[in-house]
Amino acid sequence: MDATSTPDFAAIKAKQNAAWASGDYAVVGTTLQIVGESLAESLDLRSDQKVLDVAAGNGNFTLAAARRWAEVVSTDYVPALLERASERAAGERLDIDFQVADAEDLHFAEASFDVVGSTFGVMFTPNQEKAAGEMLRVCRSGGKIGLANWTPDGFIGSLFKVIGRYLPPPAGIQSPALWGTRSRLDELFGHASRDIQVTDRTFAFRYRSPDHWLEIFRDYYGPMHKAFAALDSDAGAALTEELLDLISRNNAADDGTMVVPSDYLEVVVTRR
C-alpha cells in the first residue's frame, strides 16, 4: 500500500470511539459473559498472575480473571465502556484497576503481564498488526495471550457483511473477522510465539424473539446504532429485512424465541 492510500487510522479510531460510546454496549455485552469465563479456564488462570484485558468493553474477561483472584488491569479507549465494567466490578466487590488505553499504543512496559486477553475487543482495531504487536510486547516470555474472535462465516461475521453492504468500511481496513481465522492469527502472532492453540467455539444468542434482538442491537450496540442512524427510512427498512432474514436462516428455536449460534475462535498464544 503506497503513502497516498494509507488509511487515516486516527480519524477511523475517532469514528469508532464515537460509535462504541453510542447506545449502551453493556446491555449486549453482559450476555456474552460465558465467553470470558471459558477463556479464563482455557488460559488456566492463577491467583498469582498479573492480567491485562485489552479493549475490555464492559469487562467480561476482566471480571472472569478477577473472580480467580488474579491482579487485573482492565483497559479500553472508550471511557463509557469502562464505567460500565467498573459498576459491575463494584457490585461484586472485585478489586480491579481500570485504565483508559488505546489497544494500538498501550502505556505499559515490555513484559509487564503474565496474561493478556481480549474477548471480541481487540479484533476491531483498525491497525491489526500494531494491536497484535502491542499485546505481544507487554506479555512476558512464556506468558499467554488469550482471545475470543468472531469467525468470518459465523452469524456475527455474516452480520458484518450485511451491514457492510449498506455502510462500507473505510478503504484499506481489513475485516475484524480475519482475527477469527487461523491464517491471520499465524500472521499476527506466529513470529513471536512458541505455540498457538485454536479451539472452535459457539456462542448462542438467546433473545425473546428476532424482533427483540433487533431492538436491542439497534438501540444499544454502537456500530449498528450508528448504522441505522446514518440510513434513510427506505435503506433502514431494507437493512431490517435482511437482518431478520439472516436470523430466520440461523434460528434454532421454533417457539417464537431466538436461539442463534455464532461461531468464534478461542485462542491461546504462548509467548516465545
C-alpha positions in Angstrom: 0.0 0.0 0.0 1.5 3.4 -1.0 1.5 6.5 1.1 -1.4 8.0 -0.8 -3.7 5.1 0.1 -2.6 4.6 3.7 -5.8 4.7 5.9 -6.1 7.6 8.3 -6.1 5.4 11.4 -6.5 8.4 13.8 -9.7 9.5 12.0 -11.0 5.9 11.8 -10.4 5.4 15.5 -12.2 8.6 16.4 -15.3 7.4 14.5 -15.1 4.0 16.1 -14.8 5.6 19.5 -18.0 7.6 18.9 -19.8 4.5 17.6 -18.9 2.3 20.6 -19.7 5.1 23.0 -23.2 5.5 21.5 -26.0 3.3 22.7 -25.0 1.2 25.7 -22.9 -1.8 24.7 -23.1 -3.2 28.3 -26.7 -4.3 27.6 -25.4 -6.6 24.8 -22.0 -7.3 26.3 -23.3 -8.8 29.6 -25.0 -11.6 27.7 -21.5 -12.7 26.5 -20.1 -13.3 30.0 -19.8 -17.0 29.5 -17.2 -16.4 26.8 -14.9 -14.6 29.3 -15.3 -17.4 31.8 -14.4 -20.0 29.1 -11.3 -18.1 28.1 -10.1 -17.8 31.7 -10.4 -21.5 32.1 -8.6 -22.3 28.8 -5.8 -19.9 30.0 -5.6 -21.8 33.3 -5.5 -18.5 35.1 -3.8 -18.5 38.5 -4.2 -16.2 41.5 -0.6 -15.0 41.4 -0.7 -13.8 37.8 -0.9 -10.2 36.5 -3.5 -9.9 33.8 -4.3 -7.3 31.2 -7.6 -7.1 29.4 -7.3 -5.2 26.1 -10.3 -3.5 24.6 -12.2 -4.8 27.6 -15.6 -3.3 26.8 -17.9 -3.9 29.7 -15.4 -6.3 31.3 -16.4 -9.9 30.6 -12.8 -11.2 30.6 -11.9 -8.7 33.3 -14.4 -10.0 35.7 -13.6 -13.6 34.9 -9.9 -13.0 35.7 -10.7 -11.1 38.9 -13.0 -13.9 40.1 -10.0 -16.1 40.0 -8.1 -13.7 42.3 -5.7 -12.5 39.6 -4.3 -9.0 39.7 -6.2 -7.4 36.8 -5.7 -4.2 34.8 -8.7 -3.5 32.5 -8.3 -1.2 29.6 -10.4 0.3 26.8 -10.2 3.6 24.8 -13.9 4.3 25.4 -14.3 5.6 28.9 -18.1 5.0 28.9 -17.4 1.2 28.5 -15.0 1.1 31.4 -17.6 2.9 33.6 -20.0 0.0 33.0 -17.3 -2.5 33.7 -16.4 -0.7 36.9 -20.0 -0.7 38.0 -20.1 -4.5 37.6 -16.9 -4.9 39.5 -18.2 -2.8 42.3 -21.3 -4.9 42.5 -19.2 -8.0 43.0 -16.6 -6.2 45.3 -13.8 -7.1 42.9 -10.6 -5.1 43.1 -9.7 -4.2 39.5 -7.5 -1.4 38.1 -9.4 0.3 35.2 -7.4 2.5 32.9 -8.2 4.2 29.6 -5.8 2.9 27.0 -5.5 2.5 23.2 -5.0 -1.1 22.2 -2.6 0.1 19.5 -0.5 2.1 21.9 -0.6 0.5 25.3 1.2 2.6 28.0 2.8 -0.3 29.8 6.4 -1.5 29.9 7.5 -4.6 28.0 6.8 -7.9 29.6 4.6 -6.3 32.2 1.9 -9.1 32.3 1.7 -12.8 32.6 -1.6 -13.0 30.7 -3.0 -10.6 28.1 -6.6 -11.2 26.9 -9.4 -9.8 24.8 -12.9 -11.1 24.1 -14.4 -9.6 20.9 -12.5 -6.4 21.5 -9.0 -6.1 20.0 -10.3 -7.7 16.8 -12.0 -4.3 16.0 -8.8 -2.2 16.0 -8.2 -0.7 12.5 -4.4 -1.4 12.6 -4.4 -5.1 13.3 -0.6 -5.6 13.2 0.0 -2.8 15.6 -2.6 -4.0 18.1 -1.2 -7.6 18.0 2.3 -6.2 18.4 1.3 -4.3 21.5 -0.2 -7.4 23.0 3.0 -9.4 22.3 5.2 -6.5 23.7 3.5 -6.3 27.1 3.3 -10.1 27.6 6.3 -11.7 29.3 8.2 -14.5 27.7 6.4 -17.8 28.4 3.2 -15.8 29.2 -0.1 -16.3 27.4 -2.3 -14.2 25.1 -6.0 -15.2 25.1 -8.5 -14.2 22.5 -12.1 -14.8 21.6 -12.8 -13.7 18.0 -15.8 -14.0 15.8 -15.3 -16.0 12.6 -16.0 -14.7 9.1 -18.6 -17.3 8.3 -20.5 -17.4 11.6 -23.6 -15.4 12.5 -21.7 -12.3 13.6 -19.3 -12.5 10.6 -22.4 -12.6 8.3 -23.9 -9.7 10.2 -20.7 -7.6 9.4 -21.2 -8.4 5.8 -24.8 -7.4 5.7 -24.1 -4.1 7.4 -21.1 -3.5 5.1 -23.4 -3.6 2.1 -25.2 -0.5 3.4 -22.2 1.2 5.1 -18.9 0.1 3.5 -16.0 0.1 5.9 -13.2 2.6 5.4 -10.9 1.9 2.4 -7.8 -0.1 3.3 -9.1 -1.5 6.6 -9.1 -5.3 6.9 -12.2 -7.1 8.2 -12.2 -7.6 12.0 -13.4 -11.2 11.3 -10.0 -12.1 9.9 -9.0 -12.4 13.6 -11.3 -15.4 13.5 -9.1 -17.3 11.0 -6.0 -19.5 11.8 -4.1 -18.0 8.9 -4.4 -14.4 10.2 -3.6 -15.4 13.7 -0.4 -17.0 12.4 0.5 -13.8 10.6 -0.1 -11.6 13.6 1.4 -13.8 16.4 3.3 -16.7 14.8 6.7 -14.9 14.6 6.8 -14.3 18.4 5.0 -17.4 19.8 6.0 -20.8 20.9 2.5 -22.2 20.3 -0.9 -21.1 19.1 -3.8 -23.2 20.3 -7.1 -22.6 18.5 -10.5 -24.1 19.6 -13.7 -23.8 17.6 -16.4 -22.5 20.0 -20.1 -21.4 19.6 -22.0 -18.8 21.5 -25.8 -18.8 21.3 -27.6 -15.5 21.1 -30.7 -16.1 23.1 -33.4 -13.4 22.9 -37.2 -13.2 23.4 -37.7 -13.1 19.6 -35.9 -12.0 16.5 -37.6 -8.6 16.8 -36.3 -8.3 20.4 -32.7 -9.0 19.2 -33.1 -6.4 16.5 -34.4 -3.8 19.0 -31.6 -4.4 21.5 -28.8 -4.3 18.9 -30.3 -1.3 17.1 -30.7 0.7 20.3 -27.6 -0.4 22.3 -24.9 -2.0 20.0 -22.9 1.1 19.0 -21.9 0.2 15.4 -25.5 -0.9 14.5 -27.0 2.1 16.3 -24.8 4.4 14.2 -25.6 2.4 11.0 -29.3 2.8 11.4 -28.9 6.5 12.3 -27.0 7.1 9.1 -29.5 5.5 6.8 -32.7 6.9 5.4 -36.0 5.2 6.1 -36.0 3.1 3.0 -32.5 1.8 3.5 -33.2 1.2 7.2 -36.2 -0.8 6.3 -34.2 -2.9 3.8 -31.5 -3.5 6.4 -34.0 -4.6 8.9 -35.5 -7.1 6.4 -32.0 -8.5 5.7 -31.2 -8.8 9.3 -34.4 -10.6 10.2 -33.8 -12.9 7.2 -30.3 -13.7 8.5 -31.8 -14.6 11.8 -34.5 -16.7 10.2 -31.9 -18.8 8.4 -30.0 -19.4 11.5 -32.6 -19.6 14.3 -32.6 -23.0 16.1 -35.7 -22.1 18.1 -39.2 -23.0 16.8 -41.3 -21.4 19.6 -41.1 -17.8 18.6 -37.9 -17.1 20.6 -34.4 -16.6 19.2 -31.6 -19.0 19.7 -28.9 -18.3 17.0 -25.5 -20.0 17.3 -22.5 -17.9 16.4 -19.1 -19.4 15.8 -16.0 -17.9 17.3 -12.4 -19.0 17.8 -10.9 -19.3 21.3 -7.2 -18.7 21.0 -4.3 -19.2 23.5 -1.0 -18.0 22.3 2.1 -18.9 24.3 4.7 -16.1 24.1 8.2 -17.0 23.0 
